[in-house]
Amino acid sequence: MFSRSLTYSIAIYSCETYSRAIGMLQSFRCKCSSCSLEFVVTPDECRCCSEVDRCLEKMEEIDMEGACITTHSGFDTVCLNTWVLQTAGAGLKTRWNKSYSTN
């Protein structure tokens, strides 16, 4: 059983998380119609691909302006392929200077 202080802390955290999520929902404006806030943790993560210049450029290259970047023919290969992500991650670090590699 939880202590009262722990239960209270969890309740406060849940309310803050819920309030933050509601705030994000109210201020977030998706333009590609494919965005989801399901896994969003911070307001900084609330970005539609239509707000990212490089995504817009890539979609313009294939004459699909306004469409979601996930519909680009190269998206699955470059962004979802485990091997590609592991290779790219080998040369990257987190903001805490830790490696993305799984070894």
C-alpha positions as YAML, in Angstrom:
chain: A
units: angstrom
residues:
- id: 1
  name: MET
  ca: [0.00, 0.00, 0.00]
- id: 2
  name: PHE
  ca: [1.20, 3.53, -0.79]
- id: 3
  name: SER
  ca: [1.86, 6.03, 1.94]
- id: 4
  name: ARG
  ca: [-0.32, 9.14, 1.94]
- id: 5
  name: SER
  ca: [2.55, 11.41, 0.87]
- id: 6
  name: LEU
  ca: [3.51, 9.12, -2.00]
- id: 7
  name: THR
  ca: [-0.11, 8.81, -3.12]
- id: 8
  name: TYR
  ca: [-0.47, 12.61, -2.94]
- id: 9
  name: SER
  ca: [2.75, 13.09, -4.95]
- id: 10
  name: ILE
  ca: [1.52, 10.69, -7.63]
- id: 11
  name: ALA
  ca: [-1.83, 12.48, -7.79]
- id: 12
  name: ILE
  ca: [-0.13, 15.88, -8.14]
- id: 13
  name: TYR
  ca: [2.21, 14.54, -10.83]
- id: 14
  name: SER
  ca: [-0.73, 13.00, -12.70]
- id: 15
  name: CYS
  ca: [-2.67, 16.27, -12.57]
- id: 16
  name: GLU
  ca: [0.34, 18.25, -13.81]
- id: 17
  name: THR
  ca: [0.95, 15.74, -16.59]
- id: 18
  name: TYR
  ca: [-2.71, 15.85, -17.58]
- id: 19
  name: SER
  ca: [-2.76, 19.66, -17.53]
- id: 20
  name: ARG
  ca: [0.39, 19.82, -19.62]
- id: 21
  name: ALA
  ca: [-1.11, 17.37, -22.12]
- id: 22
  name: ILE
  ca: [-4.32, 19.40, -22.38]
- id: 23
  name: GLY
  ca: [-2.26, 22.56, -22.93]
- id: 24
  name: MET
  ca: [-0.28, 20.86, -25.68]
- id: 25
  name: LEU
  ca: [-3.45, 19.66, -27.36]
- id: 26
  name: GLN
  ca: [-4.95, 23.14, -27.30]
- id: 27
  name: SER
  ca: [-1.86, 24.86, -28.74]
- id: 28
  name: PHE
  ca: [-0.75, 22.17, -31.19]
- id: 29
  name: ARG
  ca: [-1.79, 22.64, -34.79]
- id: 30
  name: CYS
  ca: [-1.15, 19.77, -37.17]
- id: 31
  name: LYS
  ca: [-1.18, 20.66, -40.84]
- id: 32
  name: CYS
  ca: [-0.41, 17.25, -42.35]
- id: 33
  name: SER
  ca: [-3.35, 15.46, -40.64]
- id: 34
  name: SER
  ca: [-1.13, 12.59, -39.48]
- id: 35
  name: CYS
  ca: [0.24, 13.84, -36.16]
- id: 36
  name: SER
  ca: [-0.38, 12.12, -32.85]
- id: 37
  name: LEU
  ca: [0.35, 13.29, -29.33]
- id: 38
  name: GLU
  ca: [0.24, 9.75, -27.95]
- id: 39
  name: PHE
  ca: [3.94, 9.54, -27.05]
- id: 40
  name: VAL
  ca: [4.67, 13.25, -26.57]
- id: 41
  name: VAL
  ca: [6.23, 14.11, -23.21]
- id: 42
  name: THR
  ca: [7.24, 17.76, -23.53]
- id: 43
  name: PRO
  ca: [5.83, 20.72, -25.49]
- id: 44
  name: ASP
  ca: [9.08, 20.83, -27.51]
- id: 45
  name: GLU
  ca: [8.08, 17.49, -29.05]
- id: 46
  name: CYS
  ca: [4.82, 18.92, -30.40]
- id: 47
  name: ARG
  ca: [5.93, 19.61, -33.95]
- id: 48
  name: CYS
  ca: [4.22, 18.79, -37.17]
- id: 49
  name: CYS
  ca: [6.47, 17.81, -40.09]
- id: 50
  name: SER
  ca: [5.02, 20.82, -41.90]
- id: 51
  name: GLU
  ca: [6.91, 23.02, -39.41]
- id: 52
  name: VAL
  ca: [10.27, 21.47, -40.33]
- id: 53
  name: ASP
  ca: [11.87, 23.12, -43.36]
- id: 54
  name: ARG
  ca: [13.83, 20.03, -44.38]
- id: 55
  name: CYS
  ca: [10.65, 17.91, -44.39]
- id: 56
  name: LEU
  ca: [8.89, 20.50, -46.54]
- id: 57
  name: GLU
  ca: [11.83, 20.51, -48.97]
- id: 58
  name: LYS
  ca: [11.79, 16.72, -49.26]
- id: 59
  name: MET
  ca: [8.04, 16.67, -49.96]
- id: 60
  name: GLU
  ca: [8.39, 19.43, -52.57]
- id: 61
  name: GLU
  ca: [11.08, 17.38, -54.34]
- id: 62
  name: ILE
  ca: [8.51, 14.67, -55.08]
- id: 63
  name: ASP
  ca: [5.60, 17.07, -55.74]
- id: 64
  name: MET
  ca: [3.72, 16.15, -52.57]
- id: 65
  name: GLU
  ca: [3.52, 19.54, -50.83]
- id: 66
  name: GLY
  ca: [1.31, 19.46, -47.76]
- id: 67
  name: ALA
  ca: [1.48, 15.68, -47.35]
- id: 68
  name: CYS
  ca: [2.95, 14.08, -44.22]
- id: 69
  name: ILE
  ca: [6.65, 13.18, -44.36]
- id: 70
  name: THR
  ca: [5.69, 9.63, -43.36]
- id: 71
  name: THR
  ca: [4.12, 9.20, -46.82]
- id: 72
  name: HIS
  ca: [7.47, 9.89, -48.52]
- id: 73
  name: SER
  ca: [8.74, 6.79, -50.33]
- id: 74
  name: GLY
  ca: [12.07, 6.93, -48.46]
- id: 75
  name: PHE
  ca: [10.67, 7.42, -44.96]
- id: 76
  name: ASP
  ca: [10.40, 3.75, -43.98]
- id: 77
  name: THR
  ca: [13.88, 2.93, -45.30]
- id: 78
  name: VAL
  ca: [15.66, 5.89, -43.71]
- id: 79
  name: CYS
  ca: [13.67, 6.51, -40.53]
- id: 80
  name: LEU
  ca: [12.22, 3.16, -39.47]
- id: 81
  name: ASN
  ca: [14.81, 0.63, -40.58]
- id: 82
  name: THR
  ca: [16.58, -0.75, -37.49]
- id: 83
  name: TRP
  ca: [19.92, -1.22, -39.26]
- id: 84
  name: VAL
  ca: [19.94, 2.33, -40.62]
- id: 85
  name: LEU
  ca: [19.06, 3.76, -37.20]
- id: 86
  name: GLN
  ca: [21.79, 1.74, -35.48]
- id: 87
  name: THR
  ca: [24.37, 2.89, -38.01]
- id: 88
  name: ALA
  ca: [23.33, 6.54, -37.74]
- id: 89
  name: GLY
  ca: [23.15, 6.30, -33.96]
- id: 90
  name: ALA
  ca: [26.72, 5.05, -33.72]
- id: 91
  name: GLY
  ca: [28.02, 8.53, -34.54]
- id: 92
  name: LEU
  ca: [25.55, 10.45, -32.38]
- id: 93
  name: LYS
  ca: [25.36, 11.27, -28.68]
- id: 94
  name: THR
  ca: [22.47, 12.20, -26.42]
- id: 95
  name: ARG
  ca: [22.39, 15.62, -24.77]
- id: 96
  name: TRP
  ca: [23.98, 13.91, -21.76]
- id: 97
  name: ASN
  ca: [26.86, 12.79, -24.02]
- id: 98
  name: LYS
  ca: [25.87, 9.12, -23.94]
- id: 99
  name: SER
  ca: [26.07, 6.88, -26.98]
- id: 100
  name: TYR
  ca: [22.95, 5.65, -28.73]
- id: 101
  name: SER
  ca: [24.58, 2.29, -29.42]
- id: 102
  name: THR
  ca: [23.14, -0.74, -27.69]
- id: 103
  name: ASN
  ca: [26.50, -2.41, -27.01]
...
